[in-house]
Amino acid sequence: MEVASVVMVAGERPTPFDDALRETRRGLLLVAVLSLFLNLLALTAPLYMFQLFDRVLASGRVETLVALTAIAAFALLCLGALQVIRSRVLGRISTWLDRALARAVLEASVGEALAGRPIGAQAMGDLAQLRGFINSQAIFPIFDAPWTPLFVAVIWLLHPWLGMLAVISAGLLFGLALANELTTRAPLAGASQAWLVGQRSYESALRNAEVVQAMGMLPALLERWQGDHERVLDCQQRAGDRTGWIYGASKFVRLLVQIGILGLGAYLVLAGSLTGGGMIASSILLGRALAPVEQSIGAWKSLVAARTSRDRLRRLFQRQPVATSAMELPVPEGHISMDQLSVKAPDGRPILKAVSWELAAGEVMAVVGPSASGKSTLCRLLTGVWPPDEGHVRLDGAEVHHWDRVAFGRHVGYLPQDVELFAGSVRDNIARMAEASDEAVIAAARLAGVHEMILRLPDGYATEVGAQGATLSGGQRQCIGLARAMFGTPRVVVLDEPSASLDQVGESAVLDAIGRLKARGCTVILVVHRPRLLTHVDKVLVLSEGAGVLFGPRDQVLARIMVRGAEPAAVAVAS
C-alpha cells in the first residue's frame, strides 16, 4: 500500500501527466520522511507510560516525573507541528498538481472532442478526484502503514511473545486489507463505468433541453438514466457491503488482540518476565501499529476512486498525438492546396478519397455536393481540426499541421456549420476570447456586415450571450460567428454554410462580406447550398461520395453540370 500505487506510474511514453507525477514524487518523498519522524514521535506515549510505571512509581521521585513529563510534552508538541507541516505539504502538492495539469487536461479534452471521443468534464473531474485524495485524510494511512514494523519491533524488544502476537495480528489485518481490495475491485470499477455512462446521458440531456422538452423525450431519457444510476447504486452497495463486513472483521480483530496483548502481558507480569509499564506500553504500541491498516480499509473507496481517476488521466494523455515543434512561419499570402487527400471515419469508412485542388491567394472557391459527400470534413481538414490519413493540406506550401496553432489561428478564420459561442459578451466572442482593441472588434463586425445588428442588441457589444449563445437566436449566433471568423484580417477564411440560419437580408450581408474579403485579397473557401452565394466565386469543387468529381473555374464547372442535365441548385445541396 504505497502512495506510488496512486500517483506515481510511468507512462508508455512521456506525457505531461507523467512529467507532473515525477515532479510530485519529490514532495511525496518529503512527506514520507516527515511520516517517519511522526511515527518515531508516536512512541512518546508508550515510552512515557513505560517509564512512569517502572521508574517514577518505583522510585517515588517527583523530579523524574516532572522531567519525563516535560520531555513528553515537548515531543508531542513536535509531533503536532510535524502533523501540520505534513498536511500543508500535501495541500501544496495537490494544488501544484492541479495547476501543472489543468491546462493540459483541458487541451487533451478538446483533443478527444476533435477525435470524436467527447468526454465532457470527466477529465477535470478525475483531476479533482486525484487532487482531493492527495489533500485528504485518506492518504495518511498509506504513509503510516509502512512504519508498522517499527512498532512491532519495539513490542518484540519488550518481549518476544508479545512481538509474535503483534506479528500475527498485523498479518491478519493486512490479509483483510488485501481481501477488501480483491472483493471490491470489480464492483467499484463497474460503478465507475456506469457513472460515466449516466453522466454523459445527463450532460447530453442538458445540451439538448429544447429538443427534449419539445418532443416529450424526458420520460424516456429519465428511464435510461435511471437504469445507469441504478447500476451505479447496485455496484456501490455491493462494494459497501463487502467493505462493511471486512471493516467489521478488522475492528473485531484489532480489539481482540488489544485485549489479548493486555492478557498476555498480565500473564508475563505475573510470571515475572515483564513489568507493568511494559504491559501498558505494548498495548499502546500495538494499537498504534494496527491503526493505519484498519484506517486504510475504511478509506479504500477513496483510494480506488483516486487510482481509477489516475488511470483514466494516464490513458487520456497516452491517446493524444505526440506534440511536434511547430514553427512561426511568415504571414501567408493565402495560397492553399490539397494533394491526394484522404480521410476515414473511426469505423474505417472513407469520407474523402484522393481529393486534389489548388487555389491562388485571393481566390474564392465554393464547395458543393449532396449530403454526406464530405464537405464539412474538408473544412475541418483545411483548418487543421482533423489530420488527414493520406495526402497533404498546405498553406503557402507548408503543411497546416506544421504551423504553430496560435499563429495559424491569427491568419485563418473559420465558421463551422454548427456555430458555438462561449459564455461572455458579444465583444469577447468576436475577439476570440482574447484581449483586443475596440477598433479591431468593430472592424471585424463591419467586415461581416453585422455591426448594425449588434448595435440593436440590448447592450450592444457588451450583451452577454450566455452558455453556448443561449440568449441569442440562431441567426444572431451565425452573424457573430461570421464576425469572429473575420477578426484580425485573416488571409484564409473557411465558411461552412454561412447562410444556413439567415434570412434573405442576412444572406445578402454574407454575400457582401465575401465580396469585401475578396477585394482585400483574402482566400475564401465556402460550402454553399444556395446558388446566389456563387456570385463572387472563382472556382467550384464538386464532391460526391467523398470524391472530387469536378473542379475548375466557376462558369466551366456550372456549364458541365448543366450539360449533365442537373441544375446547379440541385448539386449545391446542404450537407
BELLIN-V78583 format. One record per backbone hydrogen bond with DSSP energy under -1.0 kcal/mol. CO is the residue of the C=O (numbers start at 1). NH is the residue of the N-H. If there is no record, write none. Layout:
co->CO nh->NH
co->CO nh->NH
//
This chain:
co->2 nh->5
co->3 nh->6
co->3 nh->7
co->4 nh->8
co->15 nh->19
co->16 nh->20
co->17 nh->21
co->18 nh->22
co->19 nh->23
co->20 nh->24
co->21 nh->25
co->24 nh->28
co->25 nh->29
co->26 nh->30
co->27 nh->31
co->28 nh->32
co->29 nh->33
co->30 nh->34
co->31 nh->35
co->32 nh->36
co->33 nh->37
co->34 nh->38
co->35 nh->39
co->36 nh->40
co->37 nh->41
co->38 nh->42
co->40 nh->43
co->41 nh->44
co->43 nh->47
co->44 nh->48
co->45 nh->49
co->46 nh->50
co->47 nh->51
co->48 nh->52
co->49 nh->53
co->50 nh->54
co->51 nh->55
co->51 nh->56
co->52 nh->57
co->55 nh->59
co->56 nh->60
co->61 nh->65
co->62 nh->66
co->63 nh->67
co->64 nh->68
co->65 nh->69
co->66 nh->70
co->67 nh->71
co->68 nh->72
co->69 nh->73
co->70 nh->74
co->71 nh->75
co->72 nh->76
co->73 nh->77
co->74 nh->78
co->75 nh->79
co->76 nh->80
co->77 nh->81
co->78 nh->82
co->79 nh->83
co->80 nh->84
co->81 nh->85
co->82 nh->86
co->83 nh->87
co->84 nh->88
co->85 nh->89
co->86 nh->90
co->87 nh->91
co->88 nh->92
co->89 nh->93
co->90 nh->94
co->91 nh->95
co->92 nh->96
co->93 nh->97
co->94 nh->98
co->95 nh->99
co->96 nh->100
co->97 nh->101
co->98 nh->102
co->101 nh->105
co->102 nh->106
co->103 nh->107
co->104 nh->108
co->105 nh->109
co->106 nh->110
co->107 nh->111
co->108 nh->112
co->109 nh->113
co->110 nh->114
co->111 nh->115
co->112 nh->117
co->113 nh->116
co->119 nh->122
co->121 nh->125
co->122 nh->126
co->123 nh->127
co->124 nh->128
co->125 nh->129
co->126 nh->130
co->127 nh->131
co->128 nh->132
co->129 nh->133
co->130 nh->134
co->131 nh->135
co->133 nh->136
co->136 nh->139
co->137 nh->140
co->139 nh->143
co->140 nh->144
co->141 nh->145
co->144 nh->147
co->145 nh->148
co->147 nh->151
co->148 nh->152
co->149 nh->153
co->150 nh->154
co->151 nh->155
co->152 nh->156
co->153 nh->157
co->154 nh->158
co->155 nh->159
co->159 nh->163
co->160 nh->164
co->161 nh->165
co->162 nh->166
co->163 nh->167
co->164 nh->168
co->165 nh->169
co->166 nh->170
co->167 nh->171
co->168 nh->172
co->169 nh->173
co->170 nh->174
co->171 nh->175
co->172 nh->176
co->173 nh->177
co->174 nh->178
co->175 nh->179
co->176 nh->180
co->177 nh->181
co->178 nh->182
co->179 nh->183
co->180 nh->184
co->181 nh->185
co->184 nh->188
co->185 nh->189
co->186 nh->190
co->187 nh->191
co->188 nh->192
co->189 nh->193
co->190 nh->194
co->191 nh->195
co->192 nh->196
co->193 nh->197
co->194 nh->198
co->195 nh->199
co->196 nh->200
co->197 nh->201
co->198 nh->202
co->199 nh->203
co->200 nh->204
co->201 nh->205
co->202 nh->206
co->203 nh->207
co->204 nh->208
co->206 nh->209
co->208 nh->212
co->209 nh->213
co->210 nh->214
co->211 nh->215
co->212 nh->217
co->217 nh->221
co->218 nh->222
co->219 nh->223
co->220 nh->224
co->221 nh->225
co->222 nh->226
co->223 nh->227
co->224 nh->228
co->225 nh->229
co->226 nh->230
co->227 nh->231
co->228 nh->232
co->229 nh->233
co->230 nh->234
co->231 nh->235
co->232 nh->236
co->233 nh->237
co->234 nh->238
co->235 nh->239
co->236 nh->240
co->237 nh->241
co->238 nh->242
co->239 nh->243
co->240 nh->244
co->241 nh->245
co->242 nh->246
co->243 nh->247
co->244 nh->248
co->245 nh->249
co->246 nh->250
co->247 nh->251
co->248 nh->252
co->249 nh->253
co->250 nh->254
co->251 nh->255
co->252 nh->256
co->253 nh->257
co->254 nh->258
co->255 nh->259
co->256 nh->260
co->257 nh->261
co->258 nh->262
co->259 nh->263
co->260 nh->264
co->261 nh->265
co->262 nh->266
co->263 nh->267
co->264 nh->268
co->265 nh->269
co->266 nh->270
co->267 nh->271
co->268 nh->273
co->268 nh->274
co->269 nh->272
co->275 nh->279
co->276 nh->280
co->277 nh->281
co->278 nh->282
co->279 nh->283
co->280 nh->284
co->281 nh->285
co->282 nh->286
co->283 nh->287
co->284 nh->288
co->285 nh->289
co->286 nh->290
co->287 nh->291
co->290 nh->294
co->291 nh->295
co->292 nh->296
co->293 nh->297
co->294 nh->298
co->295 nh->299
co->297 nh->300
co->299 nh->303
co->300 nh->304
co->301 nh->305
co->302 nh->306
co->303 nh->307
co->304 nh->308
co->305 nh->309
co->306 nh->310
co->307 nh->311
co->308 nh->312
co->309 nh->313
co->310 nh->314
co->311 nh->315
co->312 nh->316
co->313 nh->317
co->314 nh->318
co->315 nh->319
co->327 nh->329
co->327 nh->404
co->335 nh->396
co->336 nh->359
co->337 nh->394
co->338 nh->357
co->339 nh->392
co->341 nh->355
co->342 nh->389
co->342 nh->390
co->343 nh->351
co->343 nh->352
co->345 nh->348
co->349 nh->345
co->352 nh->343
co->355 nh->341
co->357 nh->338
co->359 nh->336
co->360 nh->363
co->363 nh->524
co->364 nh->538
co->364 nh->539
co->365 nh->526
co->366 nh->541
co->367 nh->528
co->368 nh->543
co->370 nh->373
co->374 nh->378
co->375 nh->379
co->376 nh->380
co->377 nh->381
co->378 nh->382
co->379 nh->383
co->380 nh->385
co->380 nh->386
co->381 nh->384
co->390 nh->342
co->392 nh->339
co->393 nh->400
co->394 nh->337
co->395 nh->398
co->398 nh->395
co->399 nh->402
co->402 nh->327
co->404 nh->408
co->405 nh->409
co->406 nh->410
co->411 nh->491
co->411 nh->492
co->413 nh->494
co->415 nh->496
co->424 nh->465
co->425 nh->429
co->426 nh->430
co->427 nh->431
co->428 nh->433
co->429 nh->432
co->431 nh->434
co->437 nh->441
co->438 nh->442
co->439 nh->443
co->440 nh->444
co->441 nh->445
co->442 nh->446
co->443 nh->447
co->444 nh->448
co->445 nh->450
co->450 nh->454
co->451 nh->455
co->452 nh->456
co->454 nh->457
co->457 nh->460
co->459 nh->462
co->460 nh->463
co->461 nh->427
co->463 nh->426
co->465 nh->471
co->466 nh->469
co->467 nh->470
co->469 nh->472
co->473 nh->477
co->474 nh->478
co->475 nh->479
co->476 nh->480
co->477 nh->481
co->478 nh->482
co->479 nh->483
co->480 nh->484
co->481 nh->485
co->482 nh->486
co->484 nh->487
co->491 nh->523
co->492 nh->413
co->493 nh->525
co->494 nh->415
co->495 nh->527
co->497 nh->500
co->499 nh->502
co->503 nh->507
co->504 nh->508
co->505 nh->509
co->506 nh->510
co->507 nh->511
co->508 nh->512
co->509 nh->513
co->510 nh->514
co->511 nh->515
co->512 nh->516
co->513 nh->517
co->514 nh->518
co->515 nh->519
co->516 nh->520
co->517 nh->522
co->518 nh->521
co->523 nh->493
co->524 nh->365
co->525 nh->495
co->526 nh->367
co->527 nh->497
co->530 nh->533
co->531 nh->534
co->532 nh->535
co->534 nh->537
co->538 nh->554
co->539 nh->366
co->540 nh->552
co->541 nh->368
co->542 nh->549
co->542 nh->550
co->544 nh->547
co->546 nh->353
co->547 nh->544
co->547 nh->549
co->550 nh->542
co->552 nh->540
co->553 nh->557
co->554 nh->558
co->555 nh->559
co->556 nh->560
co->557 nh->561
co->558 nh->562
co->559 nh->563
co->560 nh->564
co->561 nh->566
co->562 nh->565
co->567 nh->571
co->568 nh->572
co->571 nh->573
//
